[in-house]
Structures are given as structure tokens and as C-alpha cells.
Amino acid sequence: MPRTARVTPGGMVFHVLNRGVGRMKLFRSDADYQAFEGILEETLALVPMRVCSYCLMPNHWHFVLWPKADGDLAAFMQRLTITHATRWQRHKQQVGYGHVYQGRFKSFPIATDESFHQVARYVERNALRAHLVERAEQWRWSSLWRREYGTPEQQGYLAAWPLAIPSQWLKIVNRPETEAELKALRNSVNRGQPYGPESWRERCVAKLGLESTMRPRGRPRKAD
């Protein structure tokens, strides 16, 4: 599929992710996770961004971000990933040995209805789904842990959501997704598609020029 142009207007919410090159472990110790969270907090002080949810996994990470202005998302992610990659290479004595990330970050618009809750749940449930913890809020390197157990300062880096957090959010996050939910979410990630109701998705695709993400994969059929 051809590379899709980056269009990330302010005011829209995005599911953002990246992973280590060749699925390399980005985080090999608690210190590695702590270093990334420190860089995240540094970046927030320099490039304002509304962080709704996030989860750091051994070889990748997910964010749900809500930029205020056009260009904010790209500026924030560029600062975050370049700073992290540079420090990671220096700390691991890997300067000059190739890339840290598999490529540029991926981002997918999210509708601000129940679709937002579905993506936030998918992100905050990541460690539980990977069997790293018994309950999602036990994963120290996530917004769910920070929201539930973090200090007021740690919680202060998390933004208010564009719609209310459900009162039974912990119960919801710890409940497994259905196969249909996982299929829809993973299709968004794999294809780079906006995530939301069909009518909203069609408008979003037209507005942002993302038609290529909706086309069937494979070589085009020859005309008769």
C-alpha cells in the first residue's frame, strides 16, 4: 500500500503507536521505562499535548493523544521519539548501530463517541491482554496505573478526556474484548484507518485524504 501522507489536524483525537525496529525491546528494565516516562514529561513541558491514555510495552507503545492545533501532534511525537532514541542509543552504547524505531510513528483518527472508549480500553488493557499482569491497573507503565495510583504530580500529566470516563472503567478495561471488537481495532491499526462509526469514518477519510486506507489490499485487478 502506498505511504499515506501525514494529516493530523488539531482538535481531533488520535491513536498513536510505534515499536522497536525488528521488534527489538525498547524497555529492558524498570529504569528504561522510567527514562521514557521522564522524557514524556520533559516533552510535555516543551510541546503541550493532551495525553488521554498510554501504555508502554516491552517492544512498543500506544498513546491516545488530543492535539489542540494543526502540527502539534507531529511536533510532539518528533521531539519525544528523537529524544528517546538518542538517549537510548547513548545509554546502551549503540550510537551508530542503526535505528531504534521501525520507522515513523503511526497515527489514526478516533471518533469522540463510544469509539474513543473502545480505543482507550484497548490501549490501557494492553499489558493484561499480553498476560504481563493479572489486572490492567497493575501495569506500572500506563495511564491506567498513573490515574489510579500515581501521585497528584504524575496524574497531572494526564489530560481530561473529550467525554466522561465511565464510572465502572476499571471493570470495563479488565473485561476481555469480543472478537469483533479486536478485529475492528486491529484492522484500524494494520490499515491505518480512522476508527469510528461508518458515516463518521467516510467523512474523515474524505476530509483527510485517507482513501487509500479503505481500499482492498493486493495488486489492482486488470481492467477487462
Legacy VTK file of the C-alpha trace (Angstrom):
# vtk DataFile Version 3.0
C-alpha trace
ASCII
DATASET POLYDATA
POINTS 224 float
0.000 0.000 0.000
1.397 3.436 -0.811
2.643 5.530 2.073
-0.186 7.695 3.422
0.515 11.391 3.853
0.539 12.611 7.440
-2.563 14.691 8.174
-3.150 15.328 11.881
-5.332 18.400 12.397
-5.778 19.914 15.821
-8.992 19.157 17.661
-9.126 15.515 16.549
-8.141 12.593 18.784
-5.524 10.106 17.560
-4.411 6.602 18.423
-0.616 6.745 18.066
1.879 3.897 18.209
5.391 2.821 17.330
7.606 -0.179 18.000
11.271 -1.062 18.123
12.982 -1.887 14.844
12.733 -5.607 14.164
10.501 -5.834 17.250
13.561 -5.052 19.359
12.908 -4.500 23.061
12.765 -0.795 23.790
12.355 -1.369 27.521
14.588 -3.969 29.154
14.342 -2.827 32.764
12.298 -0.603 35.037
14.950 2.064 34.501
14.231 2.030 30.756
10.518 2.583 31.370
11.268 5.312 33.906
13.588 7.051 31.449
10.886 7.105 28.765
8.281 8.477 31.167
10.785 11.149 32.189
11.278 12.107 28.542
7.494 12.141 28.100
7.137 14.609 30.968
10.003 16.743 29.607
8.361 16.807 26.185
5.002 17.819 27.635
6.687 20.815 29.262
8.118 21.914 25.900
5.404 20.885 23.432
1.944 20.930 25.055
-0.175 17.876 24.294
-3.282 16.351 25.840
-2.354 12.773 26.786
-5.588 10.870 27.329
-4.173 7.347 27.613
-0.933 5.450 27.074
0.683 2.083 27.650
4.369 1.222 27.366
5.060 -2.389 26.359
8.442 -4.159 26.115
8.880 -3.553 22.363
6.255 -0.919 21.536
3.955 1.735 22.942
0.491 3.179 22.411
-0.865 6.663 23.076
-4.259 8.316 22.744
-3.475 11.984 22.067
-5.683 15.035 21.570
-3.717 17.879 19.938
-5.111 21.392 20.127
-3.664 22.832 16.910
-2.551 21.652 13.471
1.023 20.394 13.591
1.052 19.812 17.354
0.946 16.029 17.074
3.895 15.820 14.670
5.960 18.271 16.739
5.236 16.409 19.959
5.962 12.948 18.578
9.116 14.083 16.782
10.506 15.572 19.983
9.519 12.542 22.065
10.862 9.839 19.761
14.074 11.582 18.688
14.976 12.396 22.291
14.205 8.853 23.407
16.100 7.227 20.533
19.155 9.444 21.062
19.334 8.778 24.793
18.555 5.082 24.353
21.450 4.656 21.900
23.819 6.561 24.147
22.814 4.627 27.265
23.003 1.239 25.506
26.239 2.242 23.736
24.526 1.709 20.386
25.295 5.057 18.731
25.925 4.467 15.031
24.455 0.955 15.058
21.194 1.720 13.282
17.678 2.807 14.127
15.816 2.351 17.388
12.280 2.588 15.968
10.902 0.675 12.993
10.008 3.948 11.287
7.837 6.990 11.723
5.040 6.740 14.258
1.601 5.610 13.112
-1.488 7.664 13.901
-5.190 7.006 13.364
-8.077 9.450 13.991
-10.684 8.369 16.550
-14.315 9.465 16.724
-15.217 11.093 20.044
-18.131 8.801 20.857
-18.082 5.273 22.292
-15.296 4.602 19.766
-12.987 6.692 21.948
-13.734 4.493 24.952
-13.063 1.388 22.862
-9.624 2.625 21.796
-8.712 3.871 25.291
-9.727 0.485 26.681
-7.677 -1.304 24.014
-4.630 0.800 24.924
-4.969 0.582 28.702
-5.724 -3.155 28.564
-2.609 -3.935 26.515
-0.450 -5.410 29.285
-3.298 -7.559 30.585
-4.029 -8.848 27.087
-0.333 -9.810 26.813
-0.531 -11.646 30.181
2.036 -9.373 31.830
-0.294 -8.670 34.772
-3.438 -10.145 36.298
-5.307 -6.838 36.240
-4.780 -3.952 33.825
-4.275 -1.319 36.530
-1.310 -3.301 37.915
0.830 -2.403 34.894
3.026 0.362 36.253
3.871 1.857 32.852
0.429 3.009 31.788
-2.058 5.821 32.173
-4.411 3.449 33.982
-1.877 2.855 36.770
-1.000 6.554 36.854
-4.666 7.542 37.063
-5.405 5.017 39.834
-2.206 5.006 41.894
0.008 7.870 40.752
0.897 10.918 42.787
-1.010 14.145 42.101
2.013 15.305 40.090
2.024 12.114 37.993
-1.714 12.348 37.427
-1.319 15.968 36.388
0.343 14.911 33.137
-2.855 13.159 32.047
-5.495 15.230 30.271
-9.241 15.226 30.693
-10.957 13.100 28.067
-13.221 14.547 25.352
-16.071 12.629 27.033
-16.552 11.352 30.563
-14.658 8.337 31.876
-17.294 5.669 32.639
-17.873 5.130 36.364
-17.057 1.411 36.042
-13.956 1.998 33.925
-11.707 -0.470 35.769
-14.301 -3.200 35.384
-14.700 -2.350 31.693
-10.953 -2.380 30.992
-10.474 -5.694 32.771
-13.279 -7.341 30.802
-11.994 -9.075 27.625
-12.837 -7.559 24.258
-15.037 -9.536 21.916
-13.516 -10.996 18.768
-15.453 -8.426 16.721
-14.062 -5.542 18.799
-10.488 -6.775 18.487
-10.875 -7.348 14.751
-12.143 -3.793 14.193
-9.409 -2.232 16.331
-6.625 -4.266 14.765
-7.933 -3.501 11.296
-7.624 0.210 12.103
-4.044 -0.320 13.278
-2.997 -2.561 10.395
-4.611 -0.457 7.664
-4.171 2.995 9.183
-7.918 3.579 9.062
-9.854 6.113 11.138
-11.751 4.378 13.935
-15.404 5.197 14.444
-18.914 4.727 13.032
-19.086 4.163 9.287
-20.663 7.538 8.463
-18.040 9.395 10.541
-15.257 7.300 9.029
-16.370 8.157 5.497
-16.366 11.882 6.296
-12.975 11.616 7.998
-11.437 9.722 5.083
-12.665 12.349 2.613
-11.544 15.267 4.792
-8.041 13.913 5.449
-7.433 12.231 2.092
-7.147 8.736 3.564
-8.973 6.891 0.793
-6.030 4.507 0.306
-6.567 3.072 3.798
-10.040 1.855 2.812
-9.095 0.095 -0.421
-8.705 -3.694 -0.525
-5.106 -4.826 -0.230
-3.268 -6.514 -3.050
-2.456 -5.677 -6.641
-5.229 -3.899 -8.552
-7.182 -6.107 -10.912
-6.604 -5.586 -14.631
-9.371 -3.833 -16.484
-11.469 -6.079 -18.728
LINES 1 225
224 0 1 2 3 4 5 6 7 8 9 10 11 12 13 14 15 16 17 18 19 20 21 22 23 24 25 26 27 28 29 30 31 32 33 34 35 36 37 38 39 40 41 42 43 44 45 46 47 48 49 50 51 52 53 54 55 56 57 58 59 60 61 62 63 64 65 66 67 68 69 70 71 72 73 74 75 76 77 78 79 80 81 82 83 84 85 86 87 88 89 90 91 92 93 94 95 96 97 98 99 100 101 102 103 104 105 106 107 108 109 110 111 112 113 114 115 116 117 118 119 120 121 122 123 124 125 126 127 128 129 130 131 132 133 134 135 136 137 138 139 140 141 142 143 144 145 146 147 148 149 150 151 152 153 154 155 156 157 158 159 160 161 162 163 164 165 166 167 168 169 170 171 172 173 174 175 176 177 178 179 180 181 182 183 184 185 186 187 188 189 190 191 192 193 194 195 196 197 198 199 200 201 202 203 204 205 206 207 208 209 210 211 212 213 214 215 216 217 218 219 220 221 222 223
